[in-house]
């Protein structure tokens, strides 16, 4: 079996140059030179087999996901990713698996302009931790805490697709089914996030489910919201698949879309984003999250956002 | 069982203030404002039960160790720690275990001036990843790559103690035995590392064993070294415990001492360190690491530094 140093040399050391990366992989630590007049955003997420992805999940998809979930957090802060750190615990060092994993990881790293600057490889039950450092203009980071009464609640893309895709994947559907693909290869909304940094009053990425994540915004902002089911975006594929698509849109996780709030006077600016945006409701001064159906009746989801420690996933 | 958010709220959210930490735990990411005229050093290490610490290891010691191994890397770069990120995979959320783990982690965090700024809690086989961001004056970071022929090879403290301590621990010795304590509570050489940033030509922390880690310095520096067994520091406790203490000093891991090289004209400055320092040999232009016994004969260790993927630990 190859050793730790050999694994890093063979699979994770690529020619990557960046004037801000003074020392990269291979020393006790990486040395970075932050850009002046910028703040740094640091995000980190661990994914574990059987919890955050199915037991049988392609190595390339795991590599992609480990980075994607972090880039999504970077996007939600309105930042641009710069450097990633990869901590990989492996049961065994299988060269084919490592090559595929690195392939998935680096394909997203390269398209997003993220450099792998360090990490650690250990033996243990498979889990992957990625930490990403991004940058944002000084004081421009967008938190969960700024939503104000009257702001519109918006969401990018078509959440719910990934949850349906996971169901299909587990039922044996083809990897290339559009919903399965949405689960396998989430596309972090990096460009939209950066644009929204100057526009949104609060932002979060939808990882646990739209209602659960919007709930975090409301808690941090000390506000409430009213959401209209009739305004929820539903993809054609999801409408085709699900009898009650709103369940998926509101409670399905793993989409990595952005949910954000924007005041009326800046709503026009949202149209410039590079993706679909739906206005799904408004922020209220009154606390609590109300979801209303087409008849104005309180709508109660059967599914709920999941907490890694409480509910199994899929 | 408490949920992820509850775990963070109860055990890991402490009142910590720092003007450079604009957003801490509780948003999609942390927002930091780097100090002007400084570079950042980023280190990350994962520790796994049964690999990096024994199956039965106190939760407080695991919390301490997860941070200590990273602070040791920060020290080896000559940097000062600022912010830590903690990714915790847990089989179950046991409140007593979490309280003790957090106690060990924060006791070292507080004494080293490190703020917990973010992280992730997931369910899975126990493993702990910590990432630390430190700072160092611009261009002052000390890498493994600067050793030059003629430089003295030095080491702090008394390496080998921790390996002996692990043996004793596994044989049922008391937690407070001085060698066991050296394994349980490694003290990262932060102050020495910062002082050495302007003095040492190359530096590394001794985690895999003195010979193995010095080997990394030689490889990065394109040089060789001659080490004299008679010059190795041996603690009284190790001399008492081991028949062949040099084996422990040269090949034992987990000490987190600093090994560094220094030119003759700066040797005087090393005396100002806050810990014992031993000159154990010199850097040679000729490649290769030679270890000579008191009679000038080539000395071959029976034990070797360990690679996480090749050898079991203890």
Interface residues (C-beta under 8 A of the other chain):
Chain A: X1 X2 X3 X4 X5 X7 X22 X23 X26 X27 X28 X29 X30 X31 X32 X33 X34 X36 X39 X40 X41 X42 X43 X44 X45 X46 X47 X48 X51 X52 X73 X74 X76 X77 X79 X83 X85 X87 X89 X93 X117 X118 X119 X120 X121 X122 X123 X124 X125 X127 X129 X131 X133 X134 X136 X138 X141 X143 X144 X145 X203 X204 X205 X220 X307 X308 X309 X310
Chain B: X1 X2 X3 X4 X5 X7 X22 X23 X26 X27 X28 X29 X30 X31 X32 X33 X34 X36 X39 X40 X41 X42 X43 X44 X45 X46 X47 X48 X50 X51 X52 X73 X74 X76 X77 X79 X83 X85 X87 X89 X93 X117 X118 X119 X120 X121 X122 X123 X124 X125 X127 X129 X131 X133 X134 X136 X138 X141 X143 X144 X145 X203 X204 X205 X220 X307 X308 X309 X310
